[in-house]
Amino acid sequence: MALLVTEAIVLHAFDYLESSRIMRLLTREAGVQSVLARGARKSRGRYGSALDLFAEGSAQLYVKPNRELHNLAGFEISRTRSELAEDIGRFTAASTISELALRFAGEDANPHLYDTVVDVLDRIARSAPDRTIEDGLAACWRIVSALGFTPELASCAMCHTPLRDADDATFLHSSGGIVCPACSKLAPGGRKIPASARAAIRKWLEEDESEHLSDAEARSHQRLLREFLGAHLSDDRPLRAFAVWEHKRWSAA
């Protein structure tokens, strides 16, 4: 049984038996790993706030080959991100990010994905209550990109013809982005999106802040993202956290 020391973020946790907890971590060196924190519910002295969702630090794991559950020896906290629990919009957005990472990251090391998750969770933790939808959308698209599914927004995803930024376009999920009018006729099923929506997604991918979205615009962006995830990342299991984030509307109050 080898000891692995790695940076890690707590993305899910639940009670196990009478005194322990099972946590799912996103790690820098080993992707997503499930760990058993023995005795964690009896005393927090050994793990402290590492038991809290979205906490980050240095995890010490005893890893056994061909096992799905490893033992957590210790966790030294560097960030708690308690701000995410102080606002329901932040919490649902952060939960959606956790769900995407857990479902699609795998057990291979992906430092770029790890760094992206760290950054977007920090941004959401600082998000104003009236900006959590925009910041959540930006975070999700960056996660999608880090997983290797960056959408094509400048040229036709099928024939590669450049398209004007000022024009509305058809977004075809199966092709991975916008398509020209000619190609959209050959592959029906796309969704027409305005030029402003393309601009917003591009800004989010470039880590730039977009304009404030109306409620209708936010719903449209969430639907577009959900459909894109379904076409490229889905394993047919529902995205439960995404559904809560999408269908529940949170006010600044």
Secondary structure, DSSP 8 states (H G I E B T S, - for coil): -EEEEEEEEEEEEEEETTTEEEEEEEETTTEEEEEEETTTTT-STTTGGGGSTT-EEEEEEEE-TT-SEEEEEEEEEEE--GGGGS-HHHHHHHHHHHHHHHHH--SS--HHHHHHHHHHHHHHHT--GGGHHHHHHHHHHHHHHHTT---B-SB-TTT--B--TTS-EEEEGGGTEEE-HHHHHHS---EEE-HHHHHHHHHHHTT-------HHHHHHHHHHHHHHHHHHT--SS--HHHHHHHHS-----
